[in-house]
Amino acid sequence: MICGFPPWESASSADERFAAFTNGQFAAVAQHWNLGLSPALVDLLSRMFRAEPRGRLSLQQIQVHPWMHGPERRPPVEEE
């Protein structure tokens, strides 16, 4: 939703992107793709994509993550 395309084709270790994301390589992949994500967002997503459920952020941890409370940005106004 952030970038406008899905990060992987299938949620399996056979998918190279899925394997990279869930094995702690999200920051490197995001930088390679030149997505322009903020360091706070990369941190949040890296901690959400962990393969081991106990290693992932809880909903409460996500809600208090600094990225969730960053500057408010309104969508651009559509010109007619």
C-alpha positions, 0 to 999 in steps of 0.5 A, a space after each residue: 500500500 505504501 509503494 503501490 505494488 505488492 512486495 512479493 509474488 507469493 508468501 513462500 520461501 521459494 519467492 526470493 523477495 519474500 525470503 529476503 524480507 522475512 530474513 532481515 534484509 528488508 532495509 537492503 532491498 528497499 534501498 536497492 529498489 530506491 523507494 525513498 522510504 524514511 528510516 523510521 518506516 524501514 525500521 517499522 516494516 523490517 520489524 513487521 516482516 520478521 518470519 518468526 511471529 515472536 520476533 514481530 511487533 505486536 499491534 500495540 508496538 506498531 501503534 506507538 512506533 515513531 513512524 505512526 506518529 510522524 508529521 501528518 501529510 494530507 493527500 494532494 488536492 485534485 485539480 479539475 
